Amino acid sequence: MPIKYEIREIAIKVPAQFSGQSYSIIKRFGKLLKDEWQNDGSLVAVAEVPAGLQNDLYDELNKLTKGEVETKIVQVR
């Protein structure tokens, strides 16, 4: 029996003071599709993450940024 595997593309915006550490967290949880460093040092990224790891990613980023991270699901496959 085949197993269906759901992937989510998540847009992530991280403030400048946390951008370096958050970059490695994002890469650990999934495939980085796009990363854009803003003039103020903040990071805007799009990552492909397995649906089962989405909450773990959110937990890690929220713990690091004390809730200042912004995320949005762009696409579900």
KEZA-718414 format. One record per residue: residue number from 1; x, y, z of N, C-alpha, C in turn. Coordinates in Angstrom, 3 decimals, decimal comma. Example, Ala and Ser with C-alpha at 12.3 -4.5 7.8 and 13.67 -1.06 7.14 Angstrom:
<sites>
> num n_x n_y n_z ca_x ca_y ca_z c_x c_y c_z
> 1 13,190 -5,690 7,800 12,300 -4,500 7,800 13,200 -3,300 7,800
> 2 12,850 -2,250 7,080 13,670 -1,060 7,140 12,900 0,030 7,870
</sites>
This chain:
<sites>
> num n_x n_y n_z ca_x ca_y ca_z c_x c_y c_z
> 1 0,836 -1,176 0,000 0,000 0,000 0,000 0,889 1,250 0,000
> 2 0,728 2,133 -0,981 1,536 3,351 -1,028 1,159 4,328 0,093
> 3 2,144 5,044 0,558 1,931 6,041 1,603 1,955 7,418 0,958
> 4 0,930 8,213 1,230 0,883 9,575 0,700 1,685 10,485 1,622
> 5 2,461 11,342 1,023 3,385 12,202 1,740 3,047 13,645 1,399
> 6 2,580 14,422 2,372 2,176 15,803 2,109 3,329 16,761 2,377
> 7 3,542 17,654 1,423 4,592 18,677 1,525 3,925 20,049 1,566
> 8 4,460 20,921 2,389 3,933 22,289 2,464 5,040 23,287 2,163
> 9 4,697 24,269 1,357 5,613 25,396 1,126 5,215 26,481 2,110
> 10 6,169 26,915 2,899 5,899 27,885 3,953 6,783 29,114 3,743
> 11 6,146 30,282 3,699 6,880 31,544 3,641 7,185 31,958 5,079
> 12 8,423 32,372 5,304 8,882 32,686 6,663 9,594 34,033 6,650
> 13 9,248 34,886 7,613 9,953 36,167 7,768 10,469 36,245 9,195
> 14 11,787 36,459 9,304 12,447 36,467 10,610 13,152 37,807 10,808
> 15 12,990 38,442 11,985 13,687 39,703 12,262 15,211 39,547 12,209
> 16 15,888 40,641 11,954 17,337 40,649 11,737 18,139 39,991 12,858
> 17 17,792 40,240 14,113 18,597 39,718 15,217 18,555 38,196 15,325
> 18 17,603 37,553 14,653 17,483 36,095 14,710 17,734 35,422 13,365
> 19 18,015 36,192 12,336 18,055 35,646 10,973 19,148 34,593 10,770
> 20 20,321 34,781 11,322 21,407 33,822 11,140 21,090 32,460 11,734
> 21 20,620 32,454 12,966 20,287 31,196 13,633 19,066 30,534 13,004
> 22 18,096 31,338 12,594 16,878 30,771 12,019 17,150 30,130 10,663
> 23 18,128 30,642 9,931 18,475 30,083 8,619 18,854 28,607 8,763
> 24 19,671 28,294 9,746 20,079 26,901 9,937 18,914 26,030 10,428
> 25 18,019 26,582 11,213 16,839 25,833 11,667 15,954 25,486 10,479
> 26 15,718 26,456 9,619 14,866 26,234 8,440 15,466 25,145 7,555
> 27 16,768 25,203 7,316 17,427 24,205 6,466 17,380 22,810 7,086
> 28 17,377 22,734 8,394 17,335 21,443 9,069 15,974 20,749 8,906
> 29 14,900 21,533 8,804 13,557 20,965 8,732 13,064 20,700 7,325
> 30 13,690 21,289 6,331 13,200 21,075 4,970 14,137 21,647 3,934
> 31 13,622 21,728 2,741 14,398 22,227 1,605 14,120 23,720 1,432
> 32 15,176 24,502 1,410 15,053 25,940 1,233 14,869 26,235 -0,251
> 33 13,719 26,778 -0,628 13,431 27,070 -2,029 13,884 28,480 -2,418
> 34 13,798 29,399 -1,456 14,139 30,794 -1,739 14,581 31,453 -0,435
> 35 15,620 32,241 -0,513 15,996 33,052 0,640 16,386 34,436 0,152
> 36 15,916 35,419 0,869 16,150 36,806 0,489 16,478 37,595 1,752
> 37 17,658 38,158 1,771 18,084 38,962 2,911 17,683 40,405 2,645
> 38 16,928 40,977 3,557 16,439 42,345 3,411 17,522 43,350 3,824
> 39 17,340 44,599 3,453 18,316 45,652 3,784 18,493 45,828 5,289
> 40 17,450 45,560 6,058 17,549 45,700 7,512 18,137 44,463 8,198
> 41 18,517 43,442 7,406 19,120 42,239 7,961 18,145 41,112 8,220
> 42 16,855 41,378 8,038 15,871 40,313 8,254 15,908 39,317 7,101
> 43 15,357 38,139 7,347 15,370 37,063 6,370 13,948 36,752 5,939
> 44 13,737 36,693 4,622 12,478 36,231 4,060 12,815 34,973 3,274
> 45 12,160 33,866 3,613 12,483 32,581 2,986 11,215 31,817 2,659
> 46 11,353 30,917 1,686 10,285 29,957 1,380 10,926 28,583 1,494
> 47 10,312 27,724 2,302 10,854 26,389 2,530 9,801 25,332 2,239
> 48 10,271 24,204 1,758 9,439 23,033 1,522 9,621 22,114 2,727
> 49 8,539 21,879 3,470 8,625 21,132 4,717 7,587 20,006 4,716
> 50 7,962 18,797 5,122 6,959 17,744 5,276 5,909 18,179 6,298
> 51 4,653 17,895 6,019 3,557 18,349 6,885 3,747 17,901 8,329
> 52 4,303 16,726 8,535 4,507 16,212 9,883 5,530 16,988 10,696
> 53 6,389 17,742 10,031 7,418 18,519 10,738 7,070 19,997 10,864
> 54 5,943 20,409 10,303 5,566 21,818 10,298 5,483 22,397 11,709
> 55 4,792 21,727 12,616 4,657 22,253 13,979 5,989 22,296 14,714
> 56 6,854 21,317 14,456 8,182 21,331 15,080 8,991 22,533 14,607
> 57 8,891 22,840 13,308 9,572 24,017 12,762 9,046 25,285 13,423
> 58 7,726 25,407 13,509 7,124 26,580 14,155 7,589 26,707 15,602
> 59 7,616 25,587 16,323 8,044 25,606 17,728 9,477 26,111 17,869
> 60 10,377 25,588 17,029 11,799 25,998 17,085 11,952 27,487 16,777
> 61 11,275 27,947 15,717 11,400 29,353 15,330 10,778 30,279 16,373
> 62 9,645 29,887 16,928 9,013 30,708 17,964 9,854 30,764 19,231
> 63 10,482 29,646 19,585 11,338 29,620 20,766 12,534 30,553 20,563
> 64 13,134 30,504 19,384 14,287 31,355 19,085 13,905 32,836 19,066
> 65 12,823 33,171 18,371 12,460 34,575 18,151 11,516 35,133 19,205
> 66 11,133 34,302 20,168 10,169 34,705 21,200 8,861 35,180 20,562
> 67 8,449 34,472 19,495 7,167 34,746 18,844 7,185 35,821 17,778
> 68 8,356 36,328 17,418 8,424 37,418 16,444 8,517 36,949 14,995
> 69 8,499 35,643 14,756 8,571 35,107 13,403 7,184 35,179 12,756
> 70 7,144 35,413 11,439 5,896 35,409 10,694 5,952 34,262 9,696
> 71 4,876 33,452 9,659 4,834 32,331 8,719 3,496 32,305 7,999
> 72 3,524 31,752 6,797 2,305 31,615 6,003 2,465 30,414 5,083
> 73 1,461 29,543 5,067 1,498 28,398 4,151 1,145 28,909 2,761
> 74 2,062 28,685 1,816 1,887 29,168 0,455 1,199 28,111 -0,412
> 75 1,602 26,853 -0,221 1,076 25,780 -1,055 1,149 24,449 -0,318
> 76 0,150 23,589 -0,568 0,135 22,239 -0,008 0,137 21,251 -1,169
> 77 1,055 20,319 -1,127 1,139 19,300 -2,190 1,072 17,930 -1,592
</sites>
